[in-house]
Amino acid sequence: MKSSEQTRFDELYQRHLRALKLQGMSESTIDVYGRAVRRVARRYECCPDRLTTEQLTVHFAELVESHSWSTVKVDRNGLQFFYKHVLKRDWSWIAIIKAPKIRSLPDILTVAEVEQLIGATRKLRYRVFLLTTYSMGLRLGETLALEVGDIDSQRKQVHIRHGKGHKDRLVPLPDLACRALRALWCKHRHPRLLFPSPLGSPERIRHAATHMDRGSTQAAMKAVVAQCGIKKSLDPFPAPQLCHPSARTGPESAPYPGPARPRQSHHHGALCAPDPGHRTGCRRRHQPADQ
């Protein structure tokens, strides 16, 4: 793309991102709608506002051959938003692409398969992540975003904030998941995050500004699935596949990385509440976190 054309594109693209934010779109939607505009601009080496209906038809025809219908629909919606909110044009060529309505059922993990996954996961943070996601039926991003203040061990519930559709909800907290989260928090003692970024020294982890990376978490889970020889399609670990019926009733029998509870602290009462069923306490406070 020529420098002058690149400058025009950059300006239009920033307006696109700004409009997405002003319309209250989530970060993931902003990412995929932005990618749709970048993809078509890269295909023709020009700004999308210069494209003809024929060029767009060819673009989507190629996209159907190389990507899933899910990606095709997202790209169409992203370009539709771009035309409507940035270019202020009618979506006159919407008829060139119409994705079929596909209603597929997800592959459901059995209890034994999930126990196998948890048992085969070596790193503590990923074991607790998988157990928490599975036992409470959470989405990947919802688990990663969990904070200390979201856990109510007295009422046995977890406050899920800004879930799908920007909606909050309360979910039951199984005893096993509560003990596992205590054990993980004992390792890093982050004042806010339950799954902080594991990069760096224990002190740096304790003061991490962000949670674990989404991509690395997905990669770790896929590696465990491959190791266990499970052939079911679990990408990207949606909640319906992982929801266990015992999440509504209490503890389950899945493997657990070891009972532990933090020392008492008025700042972390939810995670530091005594657990009378277990005598084992935290390991030494300055012990390096399990990476």
C-alpha positions, -999 to +999 in steps of 0.1 A: +000+000+000+014+034-010+023+058+018-006+082+010-031+053+009-016+039+041-022+073+058-058+073+047-063+038+059-047+045+093-071+074+098-102+054+088-090+024+109-087+045+140-121+060+134-134+024+131-118+014+165-132+045+181-167+039+168-166+003+181-157+015+216-184+042+215-209+015+206-200-004+237-184-034+219-162-058+239-125-060+235-128-093+216-154-079+192-132-048+186-103-071+178-121-093+153-140-064+136-107-046+133-091-077+118-119-078+092-110-044+079-073-051+079-078-083+060-097-068+031-073-038+029-043-061+028-060-082+001-063-053-023-036-030-010-060-001-007-086+015+016-118-005+019-138+026+009-124+023-026-135-013-031-162-023-057-190-048-051-172-072-074-139-070-054-158-076-022-176-106-038-142-121-048-128-114-013-156-133+004-155-161-021-118-166-013-126-163+024-152-191+023-126-214+007-099-207+033-117-200+065-147-213+085-182-198+081-178-184+116-149-163+104-168-153+073-198-141+093-175-121+117-157-104+088-190-095+071-203-080+103-171-061+108-172-046+074-209-039+078-201-019+109-173-001+091-195+010+062-224+021+085-205+039+113-173+051+096-181+056+059-218+064+066-228+043+036-257+020+030-249-017+032-261-022-004-241-054-011-251-074+019-267-100-004-233-111-018-227-133+012-252-151+033-238-177+058-258-209+063-275-214+096-255-242+113-266-255+146-240-280+158-238-297+192-206-293+212-185-323+222-192-330+259-164-342+281-172-370+305-163-367+342-135-393+337-121-373+308-120-341+328-104-359+357-078-372+332-071-337+319-067-322+354-045-351+365-022-348+334-017-310+339+016-305+356+018-268+363-003-258+393-017-226+378-031-246+348-045-274+370-064-249+391-075-230+360-089-261+344-106-273+376-121-238+382-134-235+346-147-270+346-164-271+380-181-237+377-189-238+339-170-206+331-157-192+299-119-190+295-118-152+299-141-153+329-118-176+348-086-156+339-103-124+351-112-138+385-101-116+414-098-123+452-128-101+459-150-121+436-148-152+459-174-154+487-164-185+506-191-179+532-220-180+508-202-205+485-205-184+454-184-165+429-192-131+413-185-133+376-181-098+363-186-085+327-194-119+313-209-124+278-230-094+269-213-074+297-236-091+322-226-100+358-238-132+374-233-154+405-223-190+402-219-217+429-185-222+444-177-259+448-156-268+479-129-284+458-125-253+436-124-231+467-096-252+482-077-253+449-079-215+445-066-211+481-036-234+472-028-214+441-032-180+459-008-193+486+019-197+460+018-161+446-002-141+472-012-115+446-034-088+464-060-088+436-056-114+408-062-151+413-044-160+380-016-133+377+009-133+349+035-159+358+064-141+341+094-131+363+104-136+399+080-144+427+080-108+437+072-096+402+044-122+400+030-109+433+027-074+418+018-084+382-005-059+365-023-084+343-036-119+345-022-150+326-021-147+289-051-160+271-032-175+242-006-193+263-034-207+285-052-221+254-020-236+241-013-253+274-048-268+275-045-280+239-012-297+247-028-315+277-057-326+255-033-340+229-013-357+256-044-374+270-054-386+235-088-370+237-102-366+202-131-343+210-131-308+196-126-285+227-114-253+211-117-228+227-130-247+258-165-231+259-185-233+291-211-259+280-183-285+275-168-279+309-199-274+331-201-302+357-234-309+375-217-310+408-209-273+404-244-267+417-242-291+445-208-289+461-175-308+460-167-334+433-141-361+431-118-347+404-080-346+413-069-317+433-034-303+435-032-305+473-051-290+502-037-257+515-050-225+530-034-191+534-025-175+567-052-152+581-053-117+565-080-091+568-073-081+532-080-116+518-107-130+540-124-150+512-093-170+504-079-170+539-109-183+557-102-214+578-109-247+562-117-271+591-115-301+569-078-297+562-049-292+585-023-284+559-014-247+558+005-226+533+041-233+525+067-207+533+056-173+520+087-165+500+088-199+483+091-195+445+058-199+427+051-230+407+058-220+371 
